[in-house]
Amino acid sequence: MAGFGPNTLRRVVKMGGGWIPVFSTQCQDPLAGKQTRLETLGEDQKKLRSHEEELEKRKTTISAIGLLPERRYIDYLIEHEIDRMILSVPNEDPEIAEDYISRYERVIEEFI
């Protein structure tokens, strides 16, 4: 379940099982006010874990989306014990898609 905020986090634990915080490194008007702030990730996780304990639920899987596969973001996600980083690839042009995949591969290889 994607989203942010106290009601979303409680709903994720109660009905979901997985949380997808949506991040953005660039301001995108359609998503303004609908994204998780990178700076609040630790605080959001504490709330999530508190809801798990309160509702006696298992640990929620966290899959981050919207961040570029750059070392600083990957390190931040590792530091916060995020389970996954979901990457997007544009699909309008196969050559552009291949370029993205190649760049992602080079960055990911550093962590394998």
Wavefront OBJ file of the C-alpha trace (Angstrom):
o trace
v 0.000 0.000 0.000
v 1.455 3.389 -0.981
v 1.001 6.680 0.774
v 2.084 8.589 3.844
v 0.780 9.989 7.080
v -0.446 8.507 10.351
v -3.719 7.138 8.971
v -1.975 5.503 6.030
v 0.658 3.888 8.238
v -1.992 2.434 10.531
v -3.992 1.191 7.530
v -0.864 -0.409 6.039
v -0.271 -2.410 9.219
v -3.923 -3.275 9.715
v -4.765 -4.335 6.156
v -1.627 -4.247 4.034
v 1.553 -6.019 4.967
v 3.723 -3.808 2.812
v 4.315 -0.066 2.683
v 5.511 1.786 -0.409
v 6.653 5.264 0.588
v 6.702 7.432 -2.539
v 9.674 9.785 -2.645
v 10.705 12.362 -5.175
v 14.001 14.116 -5.625
v 12.266 16.735 -7.749
v 9.135 18.741 -7.061
v 6.247 17.390 -9.112
v 3.060 19.418 -8.798
v 0.609 16.499 -9.209
v 2.318 14.725 -6.306
v 2.737 17.744 -4.039
v 1.590 16.898 -0.525
v 1.209 13.219 -1.405
v 4.786 12.067 -0.946
v 6.822 10.825 1.968
v 9.604 13.196 2.918
v 12.968 11.493 3.025
v 13.779 13.375 6.235
v 10.808 11.819 8.056
v 11.463 8.205 7.056
v 12.927 7.255 10.449
v 10.020 8.835 12.306
v 7.511 7.169 9.967
v 9.161 3.801 10.583
v 8.865 4.238 14.346
v 5.133 4.926 13.942
v 4.793 1.911 11.663
v 6.559 -0.372 14.164
v 4.424 1.028 16.991
v 1.249 0.196 15.056
v 2.593 -3.323 14.401
v 3.139 -3.853 18.106
v -0.210 -2.346 19.064
v -2.113 -4.433 16.501
v 0.067 -7.515 17.083
v 1.027 -7.725 13.407
v 4.191 -8.999 11.793
v 6.896 -6.665 10.527
v 5.765 -4.647 7.514
v 7.845 -4.870 4.350
v 8.970 -1.440 3.110
v 9.645 -0.833 -0.592
v 10.823 2.675 -1.497
v 9.951 4.166 -4.869
v 10.796 7.450 -6.567
v 14.461 7.796 -5.651
v 17.302 7.755 -8.132
v 19.666 4.792 -7.730
v 22.450 6.952 -6.361
v 24.804 5.881 -3.610
v 23.536 8.543 -1.178
v 19.936 7.312 -1.471
v 20.840 3.638 -1.421
v 23.034 4.161 1.642
v 20.180 6.053 3.329
v 17.734 3.237 2.600
v 20.188 0.621 3.867
v 20.771 2.684 7.013
v 16.998 2.691 7.614
v 16.696 -1.036 6.862
v 14.385 -0.566 3.883
v 13.629 -3.912 2.246
v 13.509 -2.836 -1.404
v 14.130 0.030 -3.783
v 11.773 0.039 -6.748
v 13.255 1.604 -9.879
v 11.316 2.863 -12.864
v 12.327 2.656 -16.493
v 10.767 4.843 -19.188
v 9.096 2.728 -21.839
v 8.641 5.184 -24.714
v 11.901 4.256 -26.454
v 13.733 0.919 -26.123
v 17.153 2.598 -26.432
v 16.383 4.976 -23.570
v 15.079 2.071 -21.491
v 18.280 0.096 -22.149
v 20.350 3.124 -21.135
v 18.477 3.392 -17.823
v 18.869 -0.319 -17.148
v 22.600 -0.165 -17.885
v 23.052 2.796 -15.524
v 21.035 1.047 -12.805
v 23.094 -2.100 -13.266
v 26.401 -0.236 -12.752
v 25.170 1.345 -9.521
v 23.621 -1.855 -8.159
v 26.787 -3.875 -8.845
v 28.529 -1.811 -6.146
v 26.193 -3.310 -3.549
v 26.310 -6.961 -4.613
l 1 2 3 4 5 6 7 8 9 10 11 12 13 14 15 16 17 18 19 20 21 22 23 24 25 26 27 28 29 30 31 32 33 34 35 36 37 38 39 40 41 42 43 44 45 46 47 48 49 50 51 52 53 54 55 56 57 58 59 60 61 62 63 64 65 66 67 68 69 70 71 72 73 74 75 76 77 78 79 80 81 82 83 84 85 86 87 88 89 90 91 92 93 94 95 96 97 98 99 100 101 102 103 104 105 106 107 108 109 110 111 112
